[in-house]
Amino acid sequence: MTGPAVEDLLRELTPQVLGVLVRRYRQFEGCEDAVQEAALAAAVQWPAEGVPDNPRGWLTTVASRRLIDRLRSDHARRAREAALAAEAPPQEVPDTDDTLLLLFLCCHPTLTAASQTALTLRAVGGLTTAEIARAFLVPEATMAARISRAKQRIRASGSSFDLPGGAARAERLGVVLHVLYLIFNEGYTASSGSELLRSDLAREAVRLTRAVHAQLPEDSEVTGLLALMLLTHARREARTTATGDLVPLDQQDRTGWDRALIDEGTALAAAALAGPALGPYQLQAAIAATHADAATAEQTDWAQVHALYLVLERIAPNPMVTLNRAVALAETEGPASGLALLATLDGDPRLAGHHRLLSVRAHLLERLGDPVGARDHYRRAARATAGLAEQRYLDARARRLGPR
Amino acid sequence: MKFLISMHINPAVMDALTDEEKTALGVGHGAFIEELTKSGELIVTQALVDPSQAAVVTVRDGRTAVTDGPFLEAKEYLGGFYLVDCEDRDRAVELAGRIPDAAIEGLGVEVRQVMFSAGPLDA
């Protein structure tokens, strides 16, 4: 097997092996280090000597040995050594809940979202620290420090290493979904750095969300999040020009959308909506499905998009949702109605000076026939954004409306 | 999210500090750097020499001229910076507030988000 093929295999297997070890030895930090060491050994040996018949068993055995070696050399833990060493590794371990167990550990509430994201990518995604650091454009040392601190924090918190039950489980699942959503967004809204690595991140988020969905197919929010990601990911090729400029939704070449992903996402979105309770991911997926359903931007069922945003606004009030609803309202009732709804957001400190508010207002002013006001808002929006592609797009819109 | 926390110094204010105050400033930065490194939020920090050591470079009609002194005639000059990668703007502001300079009258600490990055990441 070649190097890259071995890498793919390891990325798939290391989280499973980590899950087995954490389950058996009930500690995260040591197990994580041991699995990384075993994976490193495999990455060196397998391309040269061939992949063993049972690669997962090989990794489990090597990682267990490393862990026990480490514990053995650790004088303070000598007492635990005998018990651990005596525990014979079972031949086959069911991997039913391992992904979830690991995700729940990595999304521990004592960690910041940035640490949860990094740890999830390493422990569950099987990415190396260097890969994660590159994706987030920080030095490897910075990412290594963050990951090691996150592991220490989990240890210090005295985590139970069991899947929580009932309400605690639902709450933690909410954090897990949010972290997966953040990973996806980090990859999707690439503002700088290597485009390639960023889309890897989006793909990784899709892969992890698929894994959660496989274990919790009945959870409508999990289904909704997966649908939302697939429907958004399907548009990736059409979102930018060859030179990296942003193409807004209404100008995208819809034949460039990934049909297979859209069909899968649409089916999932429909399944999610049929669930017992409505959640924000389901509704966002339904909105994305409505956009995907239209053959052209003009044929978009804006009334339905508006209705969905209205429900979303009710169950998860958020100025950004109101902002998006204003866009839909402008399509159904005209730009003046959209602007009137935007005016209700003016006093909201969460959106004050936000480039999205400025750029939506610019678009609506342009459609209303106020080029001077539109140009001014496009310029202000361009100055307010931290994304280069977005800035180029907004500056171009301003320029189209005339000289300074 | 990456932020540049820049420290704007006034050489006259720096000169007026007592030795104890200068030592406290150095110790404060040391502790801050250690903590930031541990938390994984520090990307890099650099301190700049006094603005009196600055050179201003201009190219006019293809000819390069180098003159002494800072470009801006100001009381405050860029003294150094921290490049951090932290959760959000609130955290960056909180970090900036812990830099000892922030507590000294006449020195300024400014926070701005990074828009574009390039160069080796192990800087």
Interface residues (C-beta under 8 A of the other chain):
Chain A: T112 A113 A114 S115 A133 R134 F136 L137 V138 P139 E140 A141 T142 M143 A144 A145 R146 I147 S148 R149 S191 S192 G193 A386 G387 L388 Q391
Chain B: K2 T37 K38 S39 G40 E41 L42 I43 V44 D85 C86 E87 Q113 V114 M115 F116 S117 L121 D122 A123
